[in-house]
Amino acid sequence: MSFIFNKRSREAASWLKKEVAEQKVRYRKIVAEQDAIAPKRDRWVAEFLERIQTRGYHVHFNTMRKIAAEEIPQRPKRKFKVIF
């Protein structure tokens, strides 16, 4: 099966270029915001991991299950990824 691709009009190409530039600006802003809260996010994760090991979480209604330290995955050595 062959497809016929039409060239973009100048207006469409111009709009696409502008849109891509705007999205890159938005992405950089989001990454900067996420990097700024990195220490806070690390603290949230540590508190969560501590909580599920000491208090546990609800499996069903009032049944709680604690997570053993061996079940907690190791944190990757890479930087936190921003995905949206």
Backbone as ProteinMPNN parsed JSONL, in Angstrom:
{"seq_chain_A": "MSFIFNKRSREAASWLKKEVAEQKVRYRKIVAEQDAIAPKRDRWVAEFLERIQTRGYHVHFNTMRKIAAEEIPQRPKRKFKVIF", "coords_chain_A": {"N_chain_A": [[0.852, -1.171, 0.0], [0.652, 2.117, -0.859], [1.304, 5.413, 0.235], [0.261, 8.748, -0.196], [1.918, 11.647, 0.343], [1.387, 14.933, 1.1], [3.04, 18.03, 0.695], [3.652, 20.271, 3.385], [1.846, 23.27, 3.859], [3.032, 26.676, 3.718], [2.008, 28.129, 5.825], [1.214, 26.122, 7.602], [3.683, 24.91, 8.146], [4.992, 27.036, 9.34], [3.345, 27.424, 11.6], [3.748, 24.965, 12.873], [6.496, 25.068, 13.476], [6.52, 27.234, 15.265], [4.868, 26.202, 17.289], [6.364, 23.975, 18.204], [8.6, 25.315, 19.255], [7.355, 26.737, 21.346], [6.494, 24.6, 22.936], [8.934, 23.501, 23.705], [9.905, 25.544, 25.339], [7.955, 25.462, 27.384], [8.484, 22.862, 28.36], [11.123, 23.12, 29.316], [10.613, 24.87, 31.415], [8.992, 23.286, 33.073], [10.834, 21.247, 33.718], [12.724, 22.761, 35.131], [11.149, 23.546, 37.34], [10.64, 21.015, 38.467], [13.241, 20.22, 39.093], [13.791, 22.104, 41.03], [12.184, 21.305, 43.159], [13.35, 18.965, 43.91], [14.826, 18.203, 46.352], [12.703, 18.252, 48.195], [10.98, 16.36, 47.058], [12.559, 14.072, 47.277], [12.554, 13.818, 50.038], [9.82, 13.305, 50.441], [9.581, 10.806, 49.191], [11.295, 9.267, 50.805], [9.915, 9.44, 53.262], [7.545, 8.148, 52.556], [8.494, 5.537, 51.963], [9.455, 4.823, 54.472], [7.077, 4.876, 55.899], [5.518, 2.808, 54.708], [6.974, 0.677, 55.513], [6.837, 0.668, 58.263], [4.15, 1.279, 59.173], [2.656, 0.126, 57.125], [0.369, -0.77, 54.453], [-3.024, -0.628, 53.28], [-4.386, -3.662, 52.404], [-6.803, -4.928, 52.141], [-9.847, -3.665, 53.118], [-9.605, -3.486, 56.432], [-7.226, -4.784, 56.645], [-3.829, -4.755, 56.979], [-0.582, -4.553, 55.427], [2.822, -4.81, 55.92], [5.8, -3.667, 54.355], [8.741, -5.341, 53.741], [12.185, -4.431, 54.231], [13.821, -5.621, 52.345], [12.196, -5.843, 50.165], [11.969, -3.35, 49.089], [12.843, -1.527, 46.282], [16.108, -0.647, 45.008], [17.229, 2.684, 44.766], [17.625, 4.263, 41.632], [20.748, 5.394, 40.208], [20.619, 7.539, 38.601], [19.565, 10.823, 37.457], [16.397, 12.221, 38.393], [13.732, 11.72, 36.171], [11.841, 13.876, 34.129], [8.715, 13.515, 32.968], [6.054, 14.139, 30.899]], "CA_chain_A": [[0.0, 0.0, 0.0], [1.458, 3.331, -0.897], [0.647, 6.598, 0.758], [0.621, 9.996, -0.851], [2.142, 12.681, 1.34], [1.411, 16.29, 0.565], [3.917, 18.942, 1.41], [2.945, 21.207, 4.253], [1.78, 24.651, 3.378], [3.92, 27.57, 4.483], [1.334, 28.487, 7.08], [1.281, 24.957, 8.495], [5.078, 24.751, 8.564], [5.268, 28.128, 10.272], [2.631, 27.129, 12.841], [4.412, 23.829, 13.511], [7.771, 25.544, 14.035], [6.182, 28.051, 16.438], [4.332, 25.3, 18.315], [7.484, 23.208, 18.754], [9.385, 26.238, 20.079], [6.595, 26.996, 22.576], [6.51, 23.392, 23.76], [10.268, 23.375, 24.306], [9.956, 26.517, 26.438], [7.143, 24.903, 28.475], [9.181, 21.708, 28.909], [12.253, 23.602, 30.131], [10.038, 25.438, 32.641], [8.58, 22.16, 33.91], [12.055, 20.604, 34.222], [13.292, 23.646, 36.155], [10.309, 23.428, 38.534], [10.865, 19.694, 39.054], [14.581, 20.236, 39.693], [13.733, 22.95, 42.225], [11.563, 20.588, 44.276], [14.012, 17.662, 44.063], [15.05, 17.826, 47.753], [11.403, 17.999, 48.824], [10.489, 15.098, 46.514], [13.357, 13.006, 47.9], [12.05, 13.662, 51.407], [8.509, 12.654, 50.327], [9.806, 9.39, 48.874], [11.853, 8.634, 52.005], [8.827, 9.326, 54.237], [6.636, 7.11, 52.072], [9.127, 4.232, 52.147], [9.487, 4.557, 55.916], [5.698, 4.639, 56.333], [5.016, 1.496, 54.291], [7.708, -0.36, 56.237], [6.466, 0.664, 59.679], [2.691, 1.167, 59.293], [2.12, -0.74, 56.093], [-0.682, -0.203, 53.622], [-4.247, -1.425, 53.3], [-4.535, -4.664, 51.359], [-8.245, -5.081, 52.001], [-10.612, -3.087, 54.209], [-8.759, -3.115, 57.564], [-6.051, -5.648, 56.647], [-2.621, -3.998, 56.619], [0.606, -5.335, 55.107], [4.071, -4.055, 55.977], [6.763, -4.018, 53.323], [10.077, -5.598, 54.294], [13.246, -3.617, 53.619], [14.357, -6.347, 51.187], [11.264, -5.677, 49.052], [12.079, -1.988, 48.573], [13.862, -1.497, 45.232], [17.182, 0.33, 45.16], [17.027, 3.899, 43.982], [18.585, 4.361, 40.528], [21.783, 6.412, 40.411], [20.418, 8.591, 37.607], [18.746, 11.967, 37.83], [14.953, 12.033, 38.246], [13.288, 12.093, 34.83], [10.582, 14.599, 34.015], [7.934, 12.999, 31.844], [4.691, 14.672, 30.912]], "C_chain_A": [[0.895, 1.231, 0.0], [0.626, 4.508, -0.399], [1.122, 7.809, -0.022], [0.728, 11.057, 0.241], [2.189, 14.027, 0.646], [2.395, 17.11, 1.358], [3.075, 19.858, 2.276], [2.912, 22.583, 3.593], [2.722, 25.503, 4.218], [3.31, 27.919, 5.828], [1.424, 27.34, 8.088], [2.696, 24.753, 9.012], [5.453, 25.816, 9.581], [4.609, 27.865, 11.623], [3.335, 26.008, 13.598], [5.724, 24.247, 14.165], [7.532, 26.354, 15.304], [5.705, 27.167, 17.589], [5.444, 24.494, 18.986], [8.332, 24.087, 19.672], [8.677, 26.52, 21.402], [6.606, 25.782, 23.503], [7.869, 23.181, 24.414], [10.435, 24.33, 25.472], [9.175, 25.989, 27.635], [7.863, 23.733, 29.147], [10.348, 22.148, 29.789], [11.764, 24.191, 31.448], [9.626, 24.323, 33.597], [9.79, 21.465, 34.517], [12.68, 21.447, 35.325], [12.487, 23.565, 37.449], [10.533, 22.091, 39.234], [12.24, 19.613, 39.713], [14.587, 21.039, 40.99], [13.127, 22.209, 43.418], [12.216, 19.223, 44.529], [14.278, 17.297, 45.525], [13.753, 17.481, 48.483], [10.853, 16.651, 48.355], [11.256, 13.918, 47.118], [12.891, 12.744, 49.324], [10.694, 12.955, 51.394], [8.672, 11.159, 50.08], [10.331, 8.655, 50.104], [10.77, 8.443, 53.065], [7.847, 8.229, 53.834], [7.219, 5.722, 52.31], [9.188, 3.847, 53.625], [8.095, 4.181, 56.411], [5.219, 3.245, 55.922], [5.793, 0.353, 54.951], [7.302, -0.436, 57.705], [4.956, 0.476, 59.87], [2.114, 0.163, 58.324], [1.091, -0.011, 55.253], [-1.877, -1.151, 53.633], [-4.286, -2.373, 52.105], [-6.019, -4.845, 51.064], [-8.907, -4.563, 53.269], [-9.699, -2.681, 55.363], [-7.524, -4.015, 57.674], [-4.851, -4.856, 56.133], [-1.487, -4.97, 56.306], [1.807, -4.409, 55.161], [5.006, -4.575, 54.891], [8.126, -4.208, 53.984], [11.11, -4.767, 53.552], [13.81, -4.287, 52.371], [13.463, -6.172, 49.948], [11.333, -4.284, 48.415], [13.172, -1.971, 47.499], [14.92, -0.428, 45.508], [16.901, 1.527, 44.262], [18.052, 3.94, 42.855], [19.564, 5.506, 40.755], [21.661, 7.557, 39.404], [19.572, 9.728, 38.179], [17.273, 11.629, 37.604], [14.525, 12.515, 36.872], [11.955, 12.824, 34.89], [9.89, 14.096, 32.767], [6.537, 13.565, 31.964], [4.037, 14.424, 29.582]], "O_chain_A": [[1.811, 1.331, 0.816], [-0.588, 4.57, -0.595], [2.274, 7.867, -0.453], [-0.23, 11.329, 0.963], [2.957, 14.222, -0.296], [2.563, 16.905, 2.56], [1.935, 20.18, 1.943], [3.829, 22.982, 2.875], [3.152, 25.094, 5.296], [4.006, 27.996, 6.841], [1.677, 27.558, 9.272], [2.888, 24.456, 10.191], [6.144, 25.539, 10.561], [5.23, 28.058, 12.669], [3.501, 26.084, 14.815], [6.027, 23.827, 15.282], [8.241, 26.19, 16.297], [6.103, 27.371, 18.736], [5.455, 24.35, 20.208], [8.738, 23.649, 20.748], [9.311, 26.542, 22.457], [6.717, 25.929, 24.72], [7.943, 22.729, 25.557], [11.037, 23.974, 26.485], [9.654, 26.051, 28.768], [7.852, 23.624, 30.373], [10.541, 21.614, 30.881], [12.417, 24.036, 32.481], [9.882, 24.407, 34.798], [9.781, 21.127, 35.701], [13.118, 20.911, 36.343], [13.064, 23.52, 38.535], [10.608, 22.041, 40.462], [12.386, 19.004, 40.773], [15.299, 20.699, 41.935], [13.511, 22.458, 44.56], [11.679, 18.414, 45.286], [13.982, 16.168, 45.918], [13.706, 16.546, 49.283], [10.32, 15.885, 49.157], [10.664, 12.886, 47.433], [12.837, 11.597, 49.768], [10.439, 12.098, 52.241], [7.98, 10.345, 50.691], [9.876, 7.555, 50.416], [10.713, 7.391, 53.702], [7.376, 7.469, 54.68], [6.526, 4.83, 52.8], [8.994, 2.685, 53.98], [7.944, 3.281, 57.238], [4.572, 2.566, 56.719], [5.341, -0.792, 54.956], [7.412, -1.495, 58.323], [4.531, -0.385, 60.64], [1.185, -0.571, 58.661], [0.958, 1.21, 55.331], [-1.745, -2.332, 53.957], [-4.226, -1.946, 50.952], [-6.44, -4.907, 49.909], [-8.558, -4.985, 54.372], [-9.069, -1.626, 55.29], [-6.847, -4.002, 58.702], [-4.853, -4.356, 55.009], [-1.436, -6.073, 56.851], [1.816, -3.352, 54.529], [5.002, -5.76, 54.556], [8.601, -3.329, 54.703], [10.927, -4.438, 52.38], [14.232, -3.603, 51.438], [13.924, -6.335, 48.819], [10.809, -4.075, 47.321], [14.308, -2.358, 47.774], [14.644, 0.574, 46.169], [16.4, 1.386, 43.147], [19.232, 3.679, 43.09], [19.233, 6.482, 41.428], [22.513, 8.444, 39.366], [18.955, 9.602, 39.236], [16.945, 10.838, 36.72], [14.913, 13.605, 36.45], [11.051, 12.424, 35.623], [10.402, 14.229, 31.655], [5.912, 13.477, 33.021], [2.881, 14.797, 29.382]]}, "name": "protein", "num_of_chains": 1, "seq": "MSFIFNKRSREAASWLKKEVAEQKVRYRKIVAEQDAIAPKRDRWVAEFLERIQTRGYHVHFNTMRKIAAEEIPQRPKRKFKVIF"}
